[in-house]
Amino acid sequence: MLIEIWSDVVCPWCYIGKRRLEKALAGFEHADEVEVRWRSFQLDPGAPTEPTEPTATMLARKYGQTPQGARQMQDQVEAVAAEEGLVFRLGDTLHLNTVDAHRVIHLAHELGGSDLQGRVKEALLDAYFARGRNVADHAVLREVAVACGLDAARVDEVLAGSAYTDEVWADMEQAQAYGASGVPFFVVDQRYGVSGAQPAEAFAQVLERAWADAHPVVQVLAGGPGGDVCGPDGCPV
Amino acid sequence: MLIEIWSDVVCPWCYIGKRRLEKALAGFEHADEVEVRWRSFQLDPGAPTEPTEPTATMLARKYGQTPQGARQMQDQVEAVAAEEGLVFRLGDTLHLNTVDAHRVIHLAHELGGSDLQGRVKEALLDAYFARGRNVADHAVLREVAVACGLDAARVDEVLAGSAYTDEVWADMEQAQAYGASGVPFFVVDQRYGVSGAQPAEAFAQVLERAWADAHPVVQVLAGGPGGDVCGPDGCPV
């Protein structure tokens, strides 16, 4: 079973939704047969690659709020994150570009499949949300990727060039084709979509349904009035 | 969409079930994308290839009934058939072996696919049930098959030898694997089974369900409490 997740590294609901999905997977009988594949989605492709502005300042400007108002919004998100066991430090986060982070996430999949990719995705979310690190910075991306086990030379090569940029945009086009205008957006077996950081129970239901779908048995409709058969013993009327 | 139907040429409920399925297909929006494939099932592999006994006599003997009692059973089946527009003359039918009829049905599929096979199957059911013909007799099988458009030389060749005997038995083994001990037995897309001559409405439901199954769209679960997303306009709390 394949779960594809469109998500951004700087998207708080994505990290919260990731934990809720993980909770559902922890209770899912066939979790060991589930592959999670991360797809790229940039919330703000125009965000600076050399960030200087705290996210709170950007939010206050964008929504015409006071710094205190923006901080209050962040406080509420932090409280929801805490319910999922996540310590967010949104006051430390910068408004930044994530295309390079997504390129590294694509590299991780090429080097080590969905397992390695999952470790890098988690490490980048943690770096940004829990540690307020600048995940647009190549040195930070390199450090996080190498700590996860990626080959340093390959990471340097990718960051120095433009490898996987097409893949990042192809992911975003696919999200658009699915009608997803926001993230997180989950697609199970190219069949069931889940939009948003739904409760773990909602994910659990989709997992069960998709599993049943992927493992058909011939479901027999039998008997009842009119369901007559002829067998070796004749044709009952 | 593929509908496989296990059926015998001498099985009254099979012919009745065929009409009911056809009624459902007539009201099914995607009927032109449905292929019906006939599979072999012999109700009585030990029945004589040179039949002499009327079916009613065999039934009376088998169930310890009077000839009148057996005829009454047949009358009831004829009444049900009539409701589907079928004129059964069960009093004229013989207790006979159907392996050769099934071999010709397999030949028809090889020569002309499911369309030609369907015409031969219908013609053999009609020959047996409406005309009381001996469909174990090679001359009768040849006449029916050739009238449907089968090449006479190929029909003769098959009837003179044992071609398609293995296919007949393979079909019966497959029915057993599906747990079908009687016929008609319908399997849609190797996924949904229908046992017996169910009402047309039951077939219609299975057709709709199988169609939806074969043509997935990503069904999105969205919104509701907790279904939060971040989008280009931010991350609502």
Interface residues (C-beta under 8 A of the other chain):
Chain A: D8 C11 P12 W13 C14 I16 R20 L43 D44 L59 K62 Y63 M73 Q76 V77 V80 Y178 G179 S181 G182 V183 P184 F185 V187 Q190 R191 Y192 G193 V194 S195 G196 A197 Q198 P199 A202 V206 D213 P216 V218 Q219 V220 L221 A222 G223 G224 P225 G226 G227 D228 V229 C230 G231 P232 G234 C235 V237
Chain B: D8 C11 P12 W13 C14 I16 R20 L43 D44 L59 K62 Y63 M73 Q76 V77 V80 Y178 G179 S181 G182 V183 P184 F185 V187 Q190 R191 Y192 G193 V194 S195 G196 A197 Q198 P199 A202 V206 D213 P216 V218 Q219 V220 L221 A222 G223 G224 P225 G226 G227 D228 V229 C230 G231 P232 G234 C235 V237
